[in-house]
Amino acid sequence: MPKLRTIGLTSIIVIILATAVLATREIVHDDGGHLVYVGATLIDGNGGPAIENATLVIDKGRVQCIAKGDGCGELASFGHIHAANGKFITPGLIDSHVHYFQTGWLDGRPDAFYAEDIYPYDKVIERQRDNAADTHRAFMCSGVTAVFDVGGQQETLDLIDATRDDPDAPQVLAAGPLITHASRPVFDNYKDPLFLPMGSVEEALESFHRLVDMGAPAIKVWYLRPPEGEEENYDARLIAIGEAADAAGLPLIVHATGLREAKIALHAGVEVLVHSVQDQLIDDEFISLARANDTTYLPTLIVGHEWSRAIASAVLHQVPDVDDPNQCVSPEVYAKLANVTAFDAVIDRERFTTKAIQERLDRSGPRMQIMAANLVLAHKAGLRIAVATDAGNPMTLHGPSIYWEMEAMQDAGIPASDILVMATRNGAQAMGQLDETGTIEIGKVADFLVLDSDPRLDIANFRHLEEVIRLGRVHRIDDLRPQPEKD
C-alpha cells in the first residue's frame, strides 16, 4: 500500500491541446544551436533497453542524433559539449492532471472554506493568471516539462500558445471549463466560469458547443454519482457529450471515481479517466471497455489524502510538512501554508471537530488501498496508465507532488521502470502529444532530464535532478529555484 504522509508541526523555512499533434516546427533560441551530451546512460522512455555511453545531439531545440559512443560522428564534434559520464538522461516528466489556476492551498478551492476577506476568489485567480511564471518554475524545477490542465477557467486555454515554444515553461495543454451536474455556487460569481451545466441533454450539448467555440482541445466532464433514481437521465447526458466529442474529433476526459460512473464514461467513449476508481475493485467489464476504448487511466493516488491534510492543518492550526526536495515551491505558497489561522472565521467548528478530522484522515487508508489495488489490476491487465497528481488542489503542490505520486505508485507495487514510461511516454499520449514529446527520439523536441542516479532502480531517484532541458535550453536546478528578492 502507498505510504501516507501525516500532519506534523514544523517551522517552515521560506527558501528561497487540440488533440491534433502540433505541426513540426523549428525552435530557435538565443542560446540554441548545437548541444551535445556524451557519456550518459540514455533511457528514451519507450520501455526498451537503455543506451550506455550515449551521445545525444540537439540542434535548434530538436533531437538530431542518438547513438552509442561516437556513433553520431561529426554531428557531435562541435557545439556545446556536456560530459555526462555516470549520469542518466530521461525524457522530461509529464503530469497528466493539473489545475494551473488552483494554488496548492485552500484559497484556490473556496468550496472547502471561503475566507473572502483574506483570499477573495477573483483576486486568487488573477494572481495565478498573472504569475503563471511561478507555477512554470515550480514544475520545471521538479523536472516536469509538460502538463495537462484538465479543468480551469477559459483563461487557462491561453497557456497552450503561451508555453508551446517557451523554453522556460513546461508545455501546457488545457481543456478549459468542466461540464458537470455538480453544484458549487461559490465559483459562480467569477466572471470566467469554471463549470458549465448539464441539467438536460440539450443543456449538456450547449455546454459542449460553448467549449468548442472557446477552442478547447479536449472536453472534460466532472461526473459525480447521480442522484438516486436519476441515474439513466444523467448517464444519457454524458453519453450525448461523448457522441458529440467523437463527431468533432475531440478527446473526452472524465472525472469518475465510482466504478459504475467510470463504466458509463467508458461507454461514452472516454479517452482519459482522470482518477482512480476508488469505491470498489475494477472488474473484467471495466478492463474490457477500457481496452476497447484505448483509454488512459490516471491513478491520482495522493490528492485525496493531501486534501485531508490541508483541512486538518486549517482546523487544528498545524503547519503542514512539505516534501520539496529541490526547494522548488515559491515563498508565497509557503507563506500561505504557514498561515493556518486564516480560515478561522469560516470554519464550522461543530462539523470540523478534532474527532471528525481524525476520522477523515483515517478514511484515507482504506480508500488508498482500493486505489492501489486497482492500479495493480490495471497494470496487470495491460491498460495504459499515466502519472497524474491533480496538482493545484490543497497540499498537492505544483511541481514536487510528481515525486509523491510516482513513489506512491511504486509503493503500490509498480516497478520503477514501468512508472518511468507512465511518467513520460504515456503522459504524452494522454495529452495527444506523443509525436512531439514524451520520449527521446530523433525529430522530437528536446525535453529531457539529467539525473545523478538511475530512476529504473528506484523511482525516487528522479529527485536527484541536475539539469532540466526544455526545447534544447539547459536549466541547472540551482537556477530554477525561486531566488530571494534583492533589497
Buried (B, 14 or more C-beta within 10 A) or exposed (E): BBBBBEBEEEEBEBBEBBBEEBEEEEBEBEEBBBBBBBBBBBBBBBBEEBBEBBBBBBBBBBBBBBBEEEBBEEBBEEBEBBEBEEBBBBBBBBBBBBBBBBBBBBBBBBEBBBBEEBBBBEEBBBBBBEEBEBBBBBBBBBBBBBBBBBBBBBBBBBBBEEBBBBBBBBBBBBBBBBBBBBEEEBBEEBEBBBBBBBEBBEBBBBBBEBBBEBEBBBBBBBBBBBEEEEBEEBBBBBBBBBBBBBEEEBBBBBBBBBBBBBBBBBBBBBBBBBBBBBBEEBEEEBBEBBBEBEBBBBBBBBBBBBBBBBBBBBBBEBBBBBEBEBBBBBBBBBEBBBBBEBBEEBBEEEEBEEEBBBEBBEEBEEBBBBBBBBBBBBBEBEBBBBBBBBBBBBBBBBBBBBBBBBBBBBBBBBEBBBBBBBBBBBBBBBBBBBBBBBBBBEEBBBBBBBBEBBBBEBBBBBBBBBBBBBBBBBBEBEEBBBEEEEE
